[in-house]
Amino acid sequence: MTIEHTSKEIIFKVPKNTKIEDLQDLANLFEFKQLARKSKATQKQLDTLLSESKREGGKALEVKLAYEDSC
């Protein structure tokens, strides 16, 4: 893998045989990190949300995120 830095973008070059699923995981990680930088949530709120998500099978997270998006 090589990484190029231009004046407008950063380019990751990976071998052609790289699994698209792995690239999607990497893209998801980058997106998460960008969103997390903007978050005003406390660690306690994140821990609570994670706990509820595990307990509810993800439904609590979906509801809370839908509510926050509508605000």
MIDRENLO-489431 format. One record per residue (C-alpha): residue number from 1; x, y, z. Coordinates in Angstrom, 1 decimal, padded with zeros to 4 digits. Last residue first. Layout:
N
[node NUM [X Y Z]];
...
This chain:
71
[node 71 [-033.2 018.0 016.3]];
[node 70 [-034.4 015.3 013.8]];
[node 69 [-031.0 013.7 013.6]];
[node 68 [-030.9 013.3 017.4]];
[node 67 [-034.3 011.5 017.4]];
[node 66 [-033.2 009.1 014.6]];
[node 65 [-029.9 008.4 016.4]];
[node 64 [-031.8 007.7 019.7]];
[node 63 [-034.2 005.3 017.9]];
[node 62 [-031.6 003.5 016.0]];
[node 61 [-029.4 003.1 019.1]];
[node 60 [-032.2 001.7 021.1]];
[node 59 [-033.0 -000.8 018.4]];
[node 58 [-029.4 -002.2 018.2]];
[node 57 [-030.1 -005.6 019.8]];
[node 56 [-031.8 -004.0 022.8]];
[node 55 [-029.3 -005.0 025.4]];
[node 54 [-026.2 -004.4 023.2]];
[node 53 [-027.6 -001.0 022.1]];
[node 52 [-028.5 -000.1 025.6]];
[node 51 [-025.0 -000.7 026.8]];
[node 50 [-023.5 001.1 023.8]];
[node 49 [-025.8 004.1 024.5]];
[node 48 [-024.8 004.1 028.1]];
[node 47 [-021.1 004.0 027.3]];
[node 46 [-021.5 006.8 024.8]];
[node 45 [-023.3 009.0 027.3]];
[node 44 [-020.6 008.3 030.0]];
[node 43 [-017.9 009.1 027.4]];
[node 42 [-019.5 012.5 026.9]];
[node 41 [-021.3 013.4 023.6]];
[node 40 [-020.3 016.6 021.9]];
[node 39 [-019.4 014.9 018.7]];
[node 38 [-017.5 016.7 015.9]];
[node 37 [-014.4 014.6 016.2]];
[node 36 [-016.5 011.5 016.4]];
[node 35 [-018.1 012.2 013.0]];
[node 34 [-014.6 012.3 011.4]];
[node 33 [-013.5 009.2 013.2]];
[node 32 [-016.6 007.3 012.2]];
[node 31 [-016.2 008.3 008.5]];
[node 30 [-012.6 007.1 008.6]];
[node 29 [-013.6 003.8 010.2]];
[node 28 [-016.4 003.3 007.6]];
[node 27 [-013.9 003.9 004.8]];
[node 26 [-011.6 001.3 006.3]];
[node 25 [-014.4 -001.2 006.7]];
[node 24 [-015.4 -000.5 003.1]];
[node 23 [-011.8 -001.2 002.0]];
[node 22 [-011.8 -004.5 003.8]];
[node 21 [-015.1 -005.4 002.2]];
[node 20 [-013.7 -004.6 -001.2]];
[node 19 [-011.0 -007.2 -000.7]];
[node 18 [-007.6 -006.2 -001.8]];
[node 17 [-006.6 -008.1 -005.0]];
[node 16 [-005.9 -004.9 -006.9]];
[node 15 [-003.2 -003.9 -004.5]];
[node 14 [-003.8 -000.8 -002.5]];
[node 13 [-003.2 002.9 -003.4]];
[node 12 [-004.4 005.4 -000.8]];
[node 11 [-004.7 009.0 -002.2]];
[node 10 [-004.8 012.1 000.0]];
[node 9 [-006.4 015.1 -001.6]];
[node 8 [-006.2 018.6 -002.9]];
[node 7 [-002.6 019.7 -002.7]];
[node 6 [-001.4 016.1 -003.1]];
[node 5 [-000.5 013.5 -000.5]];
[node 4 [000.2 010.0 -001.8]];
[node 3 [-000.2 006.8 000.4]];
[node 2 [001.2 003.5 -000.8]];
[node 1 [000.0 000.0 000.0]];
